[in-house]
Amino acid sequence: MRRLIISLGVIVLLVSCKNNLEDPLTIVTNEEIISNKIITKEDQEKLTPDQVIQDLKDGNKDFVDDKLTIRNNSERVREASLGQYPEAVVLSCLDSRVPVEDVFHKGIGDIFVTRVAGNIVNDDILGSLEYACKVSGSKVVLVLGHEHCGAIKSSIKGVELGHITHLLDKIKPAVLEAKETFKGEQSAKNPEFVDAVCKYNVELSLKEIRERSPILRDMEEKGEIKIIGGIYDMKEGKVEFL
């Protein structure tokens, strides 16, 4: 476990160690604090979709490898107050176990994140994605599903409850598609079947984005953006890009 103590311009990092084999005290000086200046419009314009995808992959590797980043968030808040030029927009599930910015080792001003249970697509989500790319210049749309998704399991079970019913209906086509190809127990109790539905659901969202948003489809056809999918591994923290 790590604890940061900030005092007199010096950050003290305390690390709990087994058997006292390591020095539990690490000093991090101001020179080692990564300020990570926010992305400017000029920076964003120079980026290609492929460069952004690679940056997301590199950031996820840092997250998986547990590389420590100490950002000067006060500085970033001030710099971002007058504008934002994120490199990508991520459509993620609502799940609290998927901290999207952390998963890609990103900070204030780096990426847009839109969240909804089951990472489904509706008019408001499409509007948000169009705003991120067409208005604010993001170069990548990433639909991010994840293991052990409660919305996926509920859709498989056929749960009906208030407005949740309408949301889960949007996942049902993925459930039906998985049932046509999956060999084995087709229930929410089978993690492998849940994973299969999760992947089909991401692919369904990608298809809906392209079919229902002429703006994003046209931008992708021109090479201005890329629309991609990924699955987050709950145990390892790794994103499998589809």
Salt bridges, closest charged atoms under 4 A:
ASP50 OD1 - LYS226 NZ 2.61
ASP55 OD2 - LYS106 NZ 2.34
ASP62 OD1 - LYS67 NZ 3.54
ASP62 OD2 - HIS105 ND1 3.80
ASP65 OD2 - LYS61 NZ 2.75
ASP66 OD2 - ARG2 NH2 3.77
GLU75 OE2 - LYS37 NZ 3.43
GLU79 OE2 - LYS37 NZ 3.43
GLU87 OE2 - LYS106 NZ 3.48
ASP95 OD2 - ARG97 NH2 2.69
ASP95 OD2 - HIS146 NE2 3.75
ASP110 OD2 - ARG76 NH2 3.13
ASP123 OD1 - ARG212 NH2 2.43
GLU147 OE2 - LYS235 NZ 3.19
ASP169 OD1 - LYS172 NZ 3.20
GLU208 OE1 - ARG212 NH1 3.24
ASP218 OD2 - LYS222 NZ 3.23
GLU220 OE1 - ARG210 NE 2.75
